[in-house]
Amino acid sequence: MLAGIGVTGLAGAAGLGLGTTDAVVYTASAQTESNGFALNVDWRETYNGQVLEDTRSAEWTADGPVISLKNVQPGDSGTFSFRIGVADAEGVPVAPRFSFDLTATPEKGINEPEEKAGDTSADDGELEDVVQAKFWRDDGLFAELDPLGGDNAVRDPGEPLIPEGTQGTLGEVASAFEDEGPVSFGCIDGDETITVSFGWAFPAEFSDGDVNVAQGDGVSFDLAVSAEQCDGGST
């Protein structure tokens, strides 16, 4: 399972080391080429409840996958969280946006367990139809007053799904984003931030058949972060 994050309109983002606590070790900050304001984009990843260490150096420029998991097993799960803020406290208010796009679902051949499970597709993998996924605003309950449970990679009561009401398979979530277009979060400035988390789970059992139908398959997707000035200009 591979995922890349792009920062639209930005020169690039430094690699963020993910330590063993909730804190983000490095903060990415990049400058737009058009109007001179910058966004901070922080992220972290968990796998089966553990925060992953990132071995990439601080010179990484978001060209490679942010999420890169191999040999994912039924019963595994994980999260990917990113926090967006305005780098210049005196800068103009901006409206962050992001989109999600499923880019590849390779079959990688049909092995014996897949064949026994009824897999007959030679080109398209079934992982997108098996893995469960959801995005949500991870700003906590009463985010503007007291962000209880915010930025914790857990969907707490009151935290809205993105797009609204959407959760299901990776394929279903991707279709919702395709219909919705880039999701905007309203304007932020100064020290305000917005946190979005993505949760995924490879279920041990598959309601529509044998989970082995997805054995050996892959999936790739892109997350694109962009921002629009609240006065109408965009990056």
C-alpha positions in Angstrom: 0.0 0.0 0.0 1.6 3.2 -1.2 0.5 6.8 -0.7 2.1 10.1 -1.8 1.3 13.6 -0.5 1.7 16.5 -2.7 1.7 20.2 -1.7 0.1 22.0 -4.6 1.7 25.4 -5.3 4.5 24.9 -2.9 8.2 24.3 -3.6 8.3 21.2 -1.5 8.2 19.9 2.1 10.9 18.7 4.3 10.8 15.2 5.6 9.1 14.8 8.9 10.6 12.3 11.4 7.9 10.4 13.3 9.0 9.7 16.9 7.6 7.5 19.5 5.4 10.2 21.0 2.5 12.2 19.7 4.7 15.1 18.8 5.9 15.7 15.2 9.6 15.8 15.2 10.1 18.1 12.2 7.8 20.7 10.8 7.5 21.2 7.1 7.4 24.8 5.8 7.5 25.7 2.1 7.1 28.9 0.2 4.6 29.4 -2.7 6.0 30.6 -6.0 3.2 33.1 -6.6 2.3 35.3 -3.7 4.9 34.6 -1.0 3.0 33.0 1.9 3.7 29.6 3.3 2.0 26.7 5.0 3.3 24.4 7.6 2.4 20.7 7.0 3.1 18.2 9.8 2.3 14.5 9.6 2.7 11.2 11.4 1.8 7.6 10.7 0.7 4.7 12.9 0.6 1.0 12.1 -1.2 -1.4 14.4 -1.3 1.2 17.1 2.4 2.1 17.0 3.8 5.4 15.8 6.2 4.7 13.0 9.7 6.0 12.8 10.5 7.7 9.5 14.0 6.9 8.2 13.9 9.5 5.5 16.2 12.5 5.9 15.0 16.1 6.3 15.9 16.6 2.6 13.0 14.6 1.4 10.8 16.6 -1.0 7.5 14.7 -1.0 8.2 13.1 -4.4 8.1 9.5 -2.9 5.4 7.8 -1.0 4.5 9.0 2.5 2.8 5.7 3.3 4.7 2.6 2.2 3.6 -0.7 3.7 4.4 -4.2 2.4 2.9 -7.5 3.4 -0.1 -6.0 5.1 -2.1 -8.8 6.7 -5.8 -9.2 7.5 -6.4 -7.7 10.9 -3.9 -4.9 10.3 -4.8 -1.2 10.6 -3.2 2.2 10.7 -3.6 5.9 10.5 -2.0 8.9 8.7 -2.5 12.4 10.2 -1.5 15.7 8.8 -1.8 19.2 10.3 -2.0 22.3 8.2 -1.1 25.8 9.5 -0.1 29.2 8.2 3.6 29.7 8.6 3.5 33.5 8.7 1.5 34.6 11.7 1.1 38.0 10.1 0.2 36.6 6.7 -3.2 36.6 4.9 -5.9 34.1 6.0 -6.0 31.0 3.8 -8.4 28.2 3.2 -6.6 24.8 3.1 -8.0 22.2 0.8 -7.1 18.6 0.1 -8.1 15.8 -2.3 -7.7 12.0 -2.4 -7.2 10.1 -5.6 -6.9 6.3 -6.1 -4.1 6.0 -8.7 -3.5 2.3 -9.1 -4.9 -1.1 -8.0 -2.5 -3.7 -9.4 -3.5 -7.3 -9.3 0.2 -8.6 -9.4 -0.9 -12.0 -10.7 -3.4 -14.5 -9.3 -2.0 -16.9 -6.7 -3.5 -20.1 -5.5 -5.4 -18.6 -2.5 -6.8 -15.9 -4.7 -7.9 -18.5 -7.3 -9.6 -20.6 -4.6 -11.4 -17.4 -3.4 -12.8 -16.9 -6.8 -10.5 -14.1 -8.2 -10.6 -14.1 -12.0 -9.5 -10.5 -12.7 -6.1 -10.5 -14.4 -5.5 -6.8 -14.3 -7.4 -5.1 -11.5 -6.7 -6.0 -7.8 -9.4 -6.2 -5.2 -7.7 -4.5 -2.3 -9.6 -1.3 -2.8 -12.8 -3.3 -2.3 -11.6 -4.9 0.9 -9.7 -2.3 2.9 -12.0 -0.1 5.0 -11.1 3.6 5.1 -12.3 7.0 6.4 -11.0 10.6 6.6 -12.1 12.9 9.4 -11.4 16.3 10.9 -9.1 15.4 13.9 -9.6 18.7 15.7 -11.3 17.3 18.8 -14.7 17.9 20.4 -15.5 21.6 20.7 -12.4 22.3 18.5 -12.6 26.1 18.7 -13.1 26.2 22.5 -11.3 23.2 24.0 -9.9 20.7 21.5 -10.6 17.6 23.7 -9.3 14.6 21.8 -7.8 16.6 19.0 -4.8 15.5 16.9 -4.9 12.0 18.3 -5.5 9.9 15.2 -8.7 8.6 16.8 -12.1 9.6 15.5 -13.8 11.0 18.6 -17.5 11.9 19.0 -18.3 15.0 17.1 -15.4 14.9 14.7 -16.9 15.0 11.1 -16.1 12.6 8.4 -14.7 13.9 5.1 -16.4 14.1 2.7 -19.4 14.5 5.0 -20.8 11.1 6.1 -18.3 9.1 4.0 -16.7 5.9 5.2 -16.4 2.5 3.6 -14.0 0.8 1.3 -11.0 2.7 -0.2 -12.8 2.5 -3.5 -16.0 4.1 -2.1 -14.1 6.8 -0.3 -12.2 7.6 -3.5 -15.5 7.8 -5.5 -16.9 10.2 -2.9 -13.9 12.5 -3.3 -14.2 12.3 -7.1 -17.8 13.4 -6.8 -17.1 16.1 -4.2 -13.8 17.6 -5.6 -11.2 19.2 -3.3 -12.5 19.6 0.3 -12.1 23.0 1.8 -11.9 23.6 5.6 -12.6 27.3 5.9 -10.1 30.1 6.6 -7.2 29.9 9.1 -4.6 32.4 10.0 -2.0 33.1 12.7 -1.5 30.1 15.0 -4.6 28.3 13.9 -4.2 24.8 12.5 -6.4 22.1 10.9 -5.8 18.4 11.4 -7.1 15.7 9.2 -6.6 12.0 9.9 -7.0 9.0 7.6 -7.7 5.6 9.1 -7.5 2.3 7.3 -8.2 -1.3 8.3 -7.7 -4.6 6.4 -10.5 -6.7 7.9 -9.9 -10.3 9.0 -13.2 -11.2 7.4 -14.8 -9.9 4.2 -18.6 -9.7 4.2 -18.7 -10.0 0.4 -16.6 -13.1 0.1 -13.2 -14.6 1.0 -10.6 -12.0 2.1 -8.0 -14.0 0.2 -9.4 -12.5 -3.0 -7.1 -9.6 -2.3 -4.0 -11.6 -1.4 -0.9 -10.2 -3.1 -2.8 -7.2 -4.6 -1.7 -3.6 -4.2 -3.1 -0.1 -4.0 -1.7 3.4 -4.5 -3.3 6.7 -3.8 -2.4 10.4 -3.7 -3.2 13.1 -1.1 -2.9 16.6 -2.5 -2.8 19.6 -0.2 -3.5 23.1 -1.5 -4.6 26.4 -0.2 -6.8 29.3 -1.4 -6.5 32.8 -0.1 -9.6 33.9 1.6 -9.7 37.1 -0.5 -10.0 35.0 -3.7 -6.4 34.4 -4.7 -5.2 30.8 -4.9 -2.0 28.7 -4.7 
